[in-house]
């Protein structure tokens, strides 16, 4: 389909993604991060050369797309035209849960296979390094069909460009052949030079303007505030800019400045194989493969990456590091001086930036030279470098350094490049001698990293400076190295992962047909809302000046707390808009209402806020404890755990140990950010929202607007993930949209940007426990005494302090406890419920305590755990009987099935012969108490239509990707005796499903399945007189219709009917066991989880495939919390620094276990509930503890071998940095022989 676009209709900065969604109205393509980090916006393009590849449509300028074919998810297939095989396979293999990321996954796979039809499995896996999925755990996404078939439909974009000069002279514009200057909508110009000379002339003409030379615009995802620009100069059509050639004598490789990183990588690989002297380019290609992700590399140019380094010296440029190390020369042109020159990359940084153009780069053949590169990242791929090293060196046959090598670091300071002293000292030295290595370490010890560079500590990077160079040495002289140190020179490499009723609507999700709130077409007169945020964390507001914002075209209104007709609260008594006191950075203080989302976001920057009494913020539990910043403990506080005489038990214990354990925050990273569309409707307000708390939102919005509850209706079809964060936190956005609609009487949509979602709304509650534990030599734990602190944020609405101690015992019978719990008040947003809130912290705390006791006692963790397991009939500290108790049987079954003892022996042998690489295998047990919370209820309706006997269900839960709709349909189909295809799920609403509780706590699916079953039983009883042997369902319904039988039934299920009372806090227990094998590179802290086996107590599963998917997704999200996802703040202002996909590191597909196997415990139905099943959304999260246990065991093995027997605690997240520092590597032990 050819689409003609007038260039004057769109601003030069308009993106392809916005055009696809807002103008072409192809809503299957999603938008989320708008920085190229999540992959939901992926489409494929076929460019002028005929090459097809995936790109991030959120970054591609629309004006760059002239003549390209663009394929969106709709172009592959649909329910009407037939699904593409990739769409069908991804759905049928349970690769789609909430579905928000699914179109991007499909387009990435399709585009990668179009780009390289001979993709090896490992390479195909790497193409997904730029796509985030929070639900599935990635494994089921990795196995769809690997055969690309024909494209069904594309958009061929043809822009009718208008010559600016012609328009001005004639007074009217007509479409002409593109020249160097094209008219655009009001705002910046878009220039399209055809030659290098024309490019130079245009830069000279616009020297006084703020201009941007555009190749791929991928830098806009990193530095978002560099604009606005007056002029964009597109180099797509500049002759020679997009070519890679060899010189006539084949001594130089020359790449034009417009060459993309993918093209450069491929040319490096090809050249290294076919040309003498360029073998080092194979390693260069491997290094480029670590830059960002496939979509970014497909559009971003190497020259653009260098220009970003030129403009932002703090940018750690992998391209700069590589090209500088190999001695590449840049051909640059200074438009101001009208002169061309050749410079090195480091010289280029010293050249003035005004009028500067990079035109090409030259790399020389270097026979006999070896290149080794290292990039340390907080996760395996798709992350900024913390510290990088490139070493280019020539050795003779004896291992002697022939001439001055090149040793280039990135991430030391903003200006540090070469280790010059080291380079000079190495000439003539024999690298295979220990004395040479130690001399190098002495020199490198002088290099001191700047604490303010990057996100990792200076201590970590100082250690990496030495250990990375040592890795290079071990690689350069590997054959001369002692066997035990050889593996230290290797980089850990992953191997690809793979591996049974698919979820309802999964094919619609993978085809982009499933509609989310952001996909709903705009209503007539619709406005867009954006919060104005505080820029301090603690202080008072003196004044707010909105005049500049109101003067902006398109801004309709600015709302403050004074515009609220009712109560200024969002949830319970938590303030909505600031009145005077600022409690955290990013707290909402006003709302902009505008004609477009972009206008609203831009206008809020024009609001001027004056603050007074600004204070230093409290940002951690440790700071809160020191400041005595606590919420008051109510008289009926139930958060303490006091059993037995713990103090006396400590005195009588053989071994006593004290320590501190911490667990950090976790951002939920639901791929659909918080969003609500509020529509005024004849005296009441309809809220279409991605919320988990319909009734709460209805109640709170009614109070905010001073309305009766029946004047507000909330409706939800689905949400793009939730994980608990769309419970109370969603009310903020619902309230914002509703207030806007109330004040303007126009529809208002509020959809938070990723940064707003991360800054404004709370994350998982962090916990800290200071403890003392006692144990006897028989390995029986005697007592635990301590204080547990929860960081609640500025309000304690969602605090878990009252209940977290109920999970603190896990599977262990510990007779004496004295634990006090405290709620800390900090200058952070109100932390909230995220999958297993507080529970995973309790699990991590107790397992770290058990581990510390095992270390002090000198026994294995597994032995100590077994010695303290609950047995059937034992009682918990809260006097609840543990029965049935499967943990010992599951533990033994797991040990046998994974050959634990044999593998442990093999690993011991490996560790004994490898000094710098360590392996470990661990077993971790889990007990999760499940409670059907008091007051929980859901209203469900089942309708049978007279006309065609079809069945409709409106249940009281929200589909978040957990598969509630599928399970409900399965139950109804069985109860009614009809096909699942005959049943449809209707949206959940506060009208159909009044008084239904929150979707959360893993109990919603079970309770709604019971409600549906009871409603269906009512219908079956009514239809019984008309049912005869052999009579078809449709005929039965027809007879019921004739008799006017009511074929609508409802059922209101309440918690008390779900499970017999147990006399304790929980209704039943879920057990699990996990075995994990990990491999650690001690010199960097990088690791790979080689294998993970999970045995899960699922009871009798209603839908095994969905449950397995929930288990896998929960485990991987848990791995994120415990190993990756670190939240950092500016300690002075309180601003969250890790507020985007490039700085906050959720697990990617490259971070999951290589071999990931999930088995369900058989033959143990849950007798406490109707269907014999057990919950799966939350308990498996705790099994991720096994991953951190295996990695910390690797650290322990290294420390033990080096004489360090001190106990250490693996605080969560146990990041690459913390892992390396815990190893306490001593550079004096760096040897080769």
Secondary structure, DSSP 8 states (H G I E B T S, - for coil): -EEEEEGGGS-TT-BHHHIIIIIS--TTS--SSSSSSS-TTEEEEE-TTS-EEEEETTTSBGGGGTT-EEE-GGGT-BTTTB--HHHHHHHHTT--SS-TTHHHHHHHHHHHHHH-TT--HHHHHHTTTT---SSS-SGGGGGS----------EEEEEE--BHHHHHHHSS-------SEE--SSS-EEE--SSHHHHHHHHHHTTTS-EEEESS-GGGGT-TTS---SEEEE-TT-TTTT-EEE-TTS-EEEEETT-BHHHHHHHHHHHHHHSTT-TTHHHHHHHHTTSS-HHHHHH-BHHHHHHHHHH-TT---HHHHHHHHTT-EEEEEETTTTEEEEEEHHHHTTS--TTEEEEEEEEE--TTEEEEEEEEESSSSSS-EEEEEEEEEEB-TTSBB-S--EEEEESSSSS--B-HHHHHHHTT-BTTSHHHHHHHHHHHTT----TTSSSS-HHHHHHHHHHHHHHHHHHHTGGGS-HHHHGGGS-------------TTHHHHHTT-S--GGGS---TT-EEEEEEE-S-SSEEEEEEE-HHHHTSTTEEEEE-GGG-SS--EEETTEESS-SSEE-STT-EEEEEEESSHHHHHHHGGG-EEEEES------SHHHHHHHT-B----TT----EEES-HHHHHHT-SEEEEEEEEE-------SS--EEEEEEETTEEEEEE--S-HHHHHHHHHHHTT--GGGEEEEES--S--TTTTSTTHHHHHHHHHHHHHHHSS-EEEE--HHHHHHHS--B--EEEEEEEEE-TTS-EEEEEEEEEEEEES--TT--TTTGGGGTTTTB---EEEEEEEEEE-SS---B--SSTTHHHHHHHHHHHHHHHHHHHTS-HHHHHHHTB--TT-B-TTS-B--S--HHHHHHHHHHHTTHHHHHHHHHHHHHT-SSEEEEEEEEEEEEEE---TT-EEEEEEEE-TTT--EEEE-SS--SSS-HHHHHHHHHHHHHT--GGGEEE--EETTTTTT---S-TT-HHHHHHHHHHHHHHHHHHHHGGG--TT--HHHHHHHHHHTT---EEEEEEEGGGTS---SSS-SEEEEEEEEEEEEEETTT--EEEEEEEEEE--BS-SSHHHHHHHHHHHHHHHHIIIII----B-TTT--BS--STTTS----GGGS-SEEEEEE--S---TTSTTSB---SSGGGGGGHHHHHHHHHHHHHHHHHTT--------BS--HHHHHHHHT--GGG----
